[in-house]
Amino acid sequence: MNFELSTYTKRAMTGGAISLVIILSGTLLLGKLSGYEAKVLIKNSLSGLNMLCNTIVLASATTLTLLLTLLGLSSGTKSKLKDDHYRHVLQIAKIDTLVFIAALMSFLFFNLPITESDNVPNNWFNIIYYSSLVISSVLSAAMIVVILMLYNTVVNIIKIVGLGKTDHYLTVSEDEKTGKEKSNEDN
């Protein structure tokens, strides 16, 4: 299986990596916490973490649904689209599905009543707190990647379908159509 990333995908992933660094830099500002402080912060941030996970689950499920609409629009256009367009949509679907699963699993993890347990040593709360920050940062950055990839796809579809651009790099030119037809006749 050939898994080559397009320029748009690389650009979206760069945007996600930049946002991840910015989001995680906030954790450096907190400094080192004691186990008790981490436990208090976990209690205070759980509702926000659950809301973030719920929002990402909803957004990624909606994105998958909208990709079906995009495919219908893509196949209904007068211009024949290259396979690269469909590969890009497939990459969005794969990454979005991973984000959906990760957000749902994180939601379940964040709903464990860990702060209510007396069996958890205090030093574990530091690990749990910083893990929750990393998880939420990665989920947010991954959702940013999906949105940037989707944005690029929507812009291309608007140019091709809405504005009727026939010389777009994702449209099959008349020469390519003729070459494919001739190749099919030879076989």
C-alpha positions as CSV (number, residue, x, y, z in Angstrom):
1,M,0.0,0.0,0.0
2,N,1.4,3.3,-1.0
3,F,0.9,5.9,1.7
4,E,2.3,9.1,0.4
5,L,1.3,12.4,2.0
6,S,0.3,15.3,-0.2
7,T,1.6,18.8,0.3
8,Y,-1.7,19.8,1.8
9,T,-1.6,17.0,4.3
10,K,2.0,17.8,5.3
11,R,1.1,21.5,5.7
12,A,-1.9,20.5,7.9
13,M,0.3,18.2,10.0
14,T,2.8,21.0,10.4
15,G,0.0,23.3,11.6
16,G,-1.1,20.6,14.1
17,A,2.5,20.2,15.3
18,I,2.9,23.9,15.8
19,S,-0.4,24.1,17.7
20,L,0.7,21.1,19.8
21,V,3.9,22.9,20.8
22,I,2.0,26.0,21.7
23,I,-0.6,24.1,23.8
24,L,2.0,22.0,25.6
25,S,4.1,25.0,26.4
26,G,1.4,26.0,28.8
27,T,2.3,23.0,30.9
28,L,5.9,24.3,31.3
29,L,4.5,27.4,32.9
30,L,2.8,25.4,35.6
31,G,6.1,24.2,37.0
32,K,6.4,21.1,39.2
33,L,3.3,20.2,41.3
34,S,3.0,18.2,44.4
35,G,0.7,15.1,44.4
36,Y,-1.9,17.0,46.4
37,E,-1.9,20.0,44.1
38,A,-2.1,17.7,41.0
39,K,-5.1,15.9,42.6
40,V,-6.9,19.2,43.2
41,L,-6.2,20.3,39.6
42,I,-7.4,17.0,38.3
43,K,-10.7,17.4,40.2
44,N,-11.1,21.0,38.9
45,S,-10.3,20.1,35.2
46,L,-12.2,16.9,34.7
47,S,-15.4,18.6,33.6
48,G,-13.4,20.6,31.0
49,L,-11.5,17.5,29.8
50,N,-14.8,15.6,29.4
51,M,-16.3,18.5,27.5
52,L,-13.3,18.7,25.2
53,C,-13.5,14.9,24.5
54,N,-17.2,15.1,23.9
55,T,-16.7,18.1,21.5
56,I,-14.0,16.3,19.6
57,V,-16.1,13.1,19.3
58,L,-19.0,15.1,18.0
59,A,-16.8,17.1,15.6
60,S,-15.1,14.0,14.2
61,A,-18.3,12.1,13.8
62,T,-19.8,15.1,12.0
63,T,-16.7,15.4,9.8
64,L,-17.0,11.7,8.7
65,T,-20.7,12.3,7.8
66,L,-19.8,15.4,5.8
67,L,-17.1,13.5,3.9
68,L,-19.9,11.3,2.5
69,T,-21.6,14.5,1.2
70,L,-18.2,15.7,-0.2
71,L,-17.8,12.4,-2.1
72,G,-21.3,12.7,-3.5
73,L,-20.5,16.2,-4.7
74,S,-17.2,15.1,-6.0
75,S,-18.6,12.3,-8.1
76,G,-21.5,14.5,-9.4
77,T,-19.2,17.2,-10.9
78,K,-18.8,17.7,-14.6
79,S,-15.0,17.6,-14.2
80,K,-13.4,14.3,-13.7
81,L,-11.3,14.3,-10.5
82,K,-8.0,12.6,-10.2
83,D,-7.4,9.8,-7.8
84,D,-5.3,12.2,-5.6
85,H,-8.5,13.9,-4.5
86,Y,-10.0,10.6,-3.3
87,R,-6.8,9.6,-1.6
88,H,-6.8,12.9,0.2
89,V,-10.4,12.4,1.4
90,L,-9.4,8.8,2.4
91,Q,-6.5,10.3,4.5
92,I,-8.9,12.7,6.2
93,A,-11.3,9.8,7.0
94,K,-8.5,7.7,8.4
95,I,-7.1,10.4,10.6
96,D,-10.5,11.6,11.7
97,T,-11.5,8.0,12.7
98,L,-8.3,7.7,14.8
99,V,-9.2,11.1,16.4
100,F,-12.7,9.9,17.1
101,I,-11.5,6.6,18.7
102,A,-8.8,8.4,20.8
103,A,-11.3,11.0,22.0
104,L,-13.8,8.4,23.0
105,M,-11.2,6.3,24.8
106,S,-9.9,9.5,26.6
107,F,-13.5,10.4,27.6
108,L,-13.8,6.9,29.2
109,F,-10.4,7.3,30.9
110,F,-11.3,10.8,32.3
111,N,-14.5,9.4,33.7
112,L,-12.7,7.0,36.0
113,P,-13.2,8.2,39.6
114,I,-9.5,8.3,40.3
115,T,-9.6,11.3,42.6
116,E,-12.1,9.5,44.9
117,S,-9.9,6.5,45.4
118,D,-7.9,6.1,48.6
119,N,-5.7,3.4,47.1
120,V,-3.9,5.6,44.6
121,P,-0.5,7.0,45.9
122,N,-0.2,10.8,45.9
123,N,2.8,10.7,43.5
124,W,0.7,9.1,40.8
125,F,-1.5,12.2,40.6
126,N,1.4,14.1,39.0
127,I,1.7,11.4,36.3
128,I,-2.1,11.3,35.8
129,Y,-2.4,15.1,35.7
130,Y,0.5,15.6,33.1
131,S,-0.8,12.6,31.1
132,S,-4.3,14.3,30.9
133,L,-2.6,17.5,29.7
134,V,-0.7,15.6,27.0
135,I,-3.7,13.7,25.9
136,S,-5.9,16.7,25.6
137,S,-3.1,18.6,23.8
138,V,-2.6,15.8,21.3
139,L,-6.4,15.4,20.7
140,S,-6.7,19.2,20.1
141,A,-3.8,19.2,17.7
142,A,-5.1,16.2,15.9
143,M,-8.5,17.8,15.4
144,I,-6.7,20.9,14.1
145,V,-5.0,18.7,11.5
146,V,-8.3,17.2,10.4
147,I,-9.9,20.7,10.1
148,L,-6.9,22.0,8.1
149,M,-7.0,19.0,5.8
150,L,-10.8,19.4,5.4
151,Y,-10.4,23.1,4.7
152,N,-7.9,22.3,1.8
153,T,-10.3,19.8,0.3
154,V,-13.3,22.2,0.5
155,V,-11.2,25.0,-1.1
156,N,-10.3,22.6,-4.0
157,I,-13.9,21.5,-4.5
158,I,-15.1,25.1,-4.5
159,K,-12.5,26.0,-7.1
160,I,-13.5,22.9,-9.3
161,V,-17.2,22.6,-8.8
162,G,-18.3,26.1,-7.7
163,L,-16.0,28.2,-9.8
164,G,-15.7,25.7,-12.7
165,K,-11.9,25.7,-12.8
166,T,-11.0,23.0,-15.4
167,D,-7.2,23.5,-15.3
168,H,-6.9,22.5,-11.6
169,Y,-4.2,20.0,-10.6
170,L,-6.9,17.7,-9.3
171,T,-9.0,17.6,-12.5
172,V,-8.3,15.2,-15.3
173,S,-7.4,17.1,-18.4
174,E,-8.8,16.3,-21.9
175,D,-5.4,14.9,-22.9
176,E,-5.4,12.5,-19.9
177,K,-9.0,11.4,-20.6
178,T,-8.0,10.6,-24.2
179,G,-4.9,8.8,-23.1
180,K,-6.9,6.6,-20.7
181,E,-9.5,5.8,-23.3
182,K,-6.8,4.9,-25.8
183,S,-5.0,2.7,-23.2
184,N,-8.3,0.9,-22.4
185,E,-8.9,0.2,-26.1
186,D,-5.4,-1.2,-26.5
187,N,-6.0,-3.7,-23.7
